[in-house]
């Protein structure tokens, strides 16, 4: 004998709130990505011997201060848009995102003989450029920095990290779905109205699609 599963109105309301928050965050992340120029796609991990990998708040607090100090030291302005993601263990955090203003001469290009992941080794073997940020690594842990080849593609791709698992995880921590530097450009409404008719998108990715109109 199986009991009927009772439908919870509260759960359905919470799920709707989650979906709404997810959609708004995806829209905002795409807007910030698309309206700004970026040079690097970055992945930052946390070394357990340096910081607690499960404490996202403390890590980001120190990481953001590191960026400010680094920018001041080298008289540069680093822009970033970063999204946290949990490792498969469900506890350890790392960041993916977009960055600009980080000079190439302050990075080390991975070469055979360096300690690197299989992902990076495959790229190096194909002659692709992948970089390490030594100062970040010495303070926080492993990182991977890749030049952006397609602005539109990376803007679509970055939104995939905004998902329900992330929403639930950061809600429990009372943390942010994404982190952004100050002064990023946002979209401006030029004209508002309703389109009537069939307007196929100019481009379409797995997570976003869009069309550009002359103005």
C-alpha positions as CSV (number, residue, x, y, z in Angstrom):
1,X,0.0,0.0,0.0
2,X,1.4,3.4,-1.0
3,X,0.2,6.6,0.5
4,X,-0.6,9.4,-1.9
5,X,2.0,12.1,-2.0
6,X,0.5,15.3,-0.7
7,X,1.0,18.4,-2.8
8,X,2.6,21.3,-0.8
9,X,1.4,24.7,-1.7
10,X,4.4,26.2,0.2
11,X,6.8,24.0,-1.8
12,X,5.3,25.1,-5.1
13,X,5.6,28.8,-4.0
14,X,9.2,28.3,-3.0
15,X,10.0,26.6,-6.3
16,X,8.4,29.4,-8.2
17,X,10.5,31.9,-6.3
18,X,13.6,29.9,-7.1
19,X,12.7,29.8,-10.8
20,X,12.1,33.6,-10.8
21,X,15.4,34.3,-9.0
22,X,17.2,31.9,-11.4
23,X,15.7,33.7,-14.5
24,X,16.5,37.2,-13.2
25,X,20.1,36.2,-12.4
26,X,20.6,34.6,-15.8
27,X,19.4,37.7,-17.5
28,X,21.6,40.0,-15.3
29,X,24.7,37.9,-15.8
30,X,24.2,37.8,-19.6
31,X,23.6,41.6,-19.6
32,X,26.8,42.3,-17.7
33,X,28.7,39.9,-19.8
34,X,27.4,41.2,-23.1
35,X,27.7,44.9,-22.3
36,X,31.3,44.8,-21.3
37,X,34.5,43.8,-23.1
38,X,36.5,40.9,-21.7
39,X,39.9,39.4,-22.3
40,X,40.0,36.2,-20.2
41,X,37.8,33.3,-19.2
42,X,39.0,32.3,-15.7
43,X,38.7,29.5,-13.3
44,X,39.9,30.0,-9.7
45,X,40.1,27.2,-7.2
46,X,40.9,27.1,-3.5
47,X,43.8,25.2,-1.9
48,X,42.6,23.6,1.4
49,X,46.0,24.4,3.0
50,X,45.4,28.1,2.4
51,X,41.7,28.6,2.9
52,X,38.7,26.5,3.9
53,X,37.2,25.4,0.6
54,X,33.7,25.3,2.0
55,X,33.7,28.9,3.3
56,X,32.8,30.9,0.2
57,X,32.3,34.2,2.1
58,X,35.7,34.3,3.7
59,X,37.4,33.3,0.5
60,X,35.7,35.9,-1.6
61,X,36.3,38.6,1.0
62,X,40.1,38.0,0.9
63,X,40.1,37.4,-2.9
64,X,38.4,40.8,-3.6
65,X,40.9,42.5,-1.4
66,X,43.7,40.7,-3.2
67,X,42.4,42.1,-6.5
68,X,42.2,45.6,-5.1
69,X,45.8,45.4,-3.7
70,X,47.1,43.8,-6.9
71,X,45.4,46.5,-9.1
72,X,46.9,49.3,-6.9
73,X,50.3,47.7,-6.9
74,X,50.5,47.5,-10.7
75,X,48.4,50.7,-11.5
76,X,45.8,48.7,-13.4
77,X,42.0,48.3,-13.2
78,X,40.8,44.7,-13.2
79,X,37.1,44.1,-14.2
80,X,35.5,40.8,-13.4
81,X,32.2,38.9,-13.4
82,X,32.5,35.7,-11.4
83,X,30.1,32.8,-10.6
84,X,30.7,30.3,-7.8
85,X,30.3,26.6,-8.4
86,X,30.4,23.6,-6.1
87,X,32.7,20.7,-6.7
88,X,31.2,17.3,-7.0
89,X,31.8,16.7,-3.3
90,X,29.0,19.3,-2.6
91,X,31.1,21.3,-0.2
92,X,34.2,22.8,-2.0
93,X,33.8,26.0,-4.0
94,X,35.6,27.4,-7.0
95,X,34.8,30.3,-9.3
96,X,34.3,30.6,-13.1
97,X,34.0,33.9,-14.9
98,X,35.2,36.7,-17.1
99,X,38.0,39.2,-16.5
100,X,39.7,42.1,-18.2
101,X,42.6,44.4,-17.3
102,X,44.9,41.7,-16.2
103,X,48.1,42.2,-18.2
104,X,49.6,39.3,-20.2
105,X,53.1,40.0,-18.9
106,X,52.0,39.3,-15.4
107,X,50.8,35.8,-16.3
108,X,52.8,32.6,-16.9
109,X,51.9,30.6,-20.0
110,X,51.7,26.8,-19.2
111,X,54.4,24.7,-20.9
112,X,55.2,21.0,-20.7
113,X,57.0,20.4,-17.4
114,X,54.6,22.6,-15.4
115,X,52.2,21.0,-13.0
116,X,48.8,21.2,-14.7
117,X,45.4,19.5,-15.0
118,X,44.6,17.1,-17.9
119,X,42.3,19.7,-19.3
120,X,45.1,22.2,-19.6
121,X,47.6,19.6,-20.8
122,X,45.3,18.7,-23.7
123,X,45.1,22.4,-24.7
124,X,48.9,22.8,-24.4
125,X,49.5,19.8,-26.5
126,X,47.3,21.4,-29.2
127,X,49.4,24.5,-29.1
128,X,46.7,26.6,-27.4
129,X,47.5,29.4,-24.9
130,X,46.5,28.8,-21.3
131,X,48.0,30.9,-18.5
132,X,48.6,30.7,-14.8
133,X,48.4,33.6,-12.4
134,X,51.4,32.9,-10.1
135,X,50.4,35.5,-7.4
136,X,46.9,34.1,-7.1
137,X,48.2,30.5,-7.0
138,X,50.7,31.4,-4.2
139,X,47.9,32.9,-2.1
140,X,44.8,30.9,-2.9
141,X,45.3,27.9,-5.1
142,X,45.2,26.6,-8.7
143,X,43.9,28.8,-11.5
144,X,43.4,28.6,-15.2
145,X,43.2,31.7,-17.5
146,X,42.3,31.4,-21.1
147,X,42.0,34.1,-23.8
148,X,38.4,34.7,-25.0
149,X,38.0,34.0,-28.7
150,X,34.3,34.7,-29.2
151,X,32.6,37.4,-27.1
152,X,29.1,36.2,-27.9
153,X,29.8,32.6,-27.3
154,X,31.4,33.2,-23.9
155,X,28.5,35.5,-22.9
156,X,26.0,32.6,-23.6
157,X,28.3,30.0,-22.0
158,X,28.7,31.9,-18.7
159,X,25.0,31.8,-17.9
160,X,25.1,28.0,-17.7
161,X,26.7,28.2,-14.2
162,X,23.5,30.0,-12.9
163,X,21.4,26.9,-12.1
164,X,19.0,25.6,-9.5
165,X,21.8,23.8,-7.6
166,X,23.7,27.0,-7.2
167,X,20.6,28.9,-6.2
168,X,19.8,26.4,-3.4
169,X,23.5,26.2,-2.3
170,X,24.1,30.0,-1.9
171,X,20.6,30.5,-0.4
172,X,21.7,28.2,2.5
173,X,24.9,30.2,2.8
174,X,23.1,33.6,2.4
175,X,25.7,34.3,-0.3
176,X,25.6,35.8,-3.8
177,X,24.8,34.0,-7.1
178,X,27.5,36.0,-8.8
179,X,30.2,38.6,-8.0
180,X,31.0,41.7,-10.1
181,X,33.4,44.5,-10.0
182,X,32.3,48.1,-9.6
183,X,31.7,50.2,-12.7
184,X,30.5,47.5,-15.2
185,X,28.4,48.8,-18.0
186,X,24.7,47.8,-18.1
187,X,22.1,47.8,-20.9
188,X,20.2,51.0,-21.7
189,X,16.6,51.0,-22.9
190,X,16.6,52.8,-26.3
191,X,13.0,52.0,-27.2
192,X,10.3,49.9,-25.7
193,X,7.3,48.3,-27.3
194,X,5.9,45.1,-28.8
195,X,7.1,43.3,-31.9
196,X,4.4,41.6,-34.0
197,X,5.5,38.9,-36.4
198,X,8.1,36.2,-36.7
199,X,11.7,37.3,-35.7
200,X,14.1,34.4,-35.9
201,X,17.2,34.9,-33.7
202,X,20.5,36.0,-35.2
203,X,22.4,33.7,-32.8
204,X,21.3,30.9,-30.5
205,X,23.2,29.0,-27.8
206,X,22.2,26.3,-25.4
207,X,21.2,28.9,-22.8
208,X,20.4,32.1,-24.6
209,X,19.3,33.5,-27.9
210,X,19.0,37.0,-29.3
211,X,18.4,39.2,-32.2
212,X,20.0,42.6,-33.1
213,X,17.9,45.4,-34.7
214,X,19.3,48.5,-36.3
215,X,18.7,51.7,-34.4
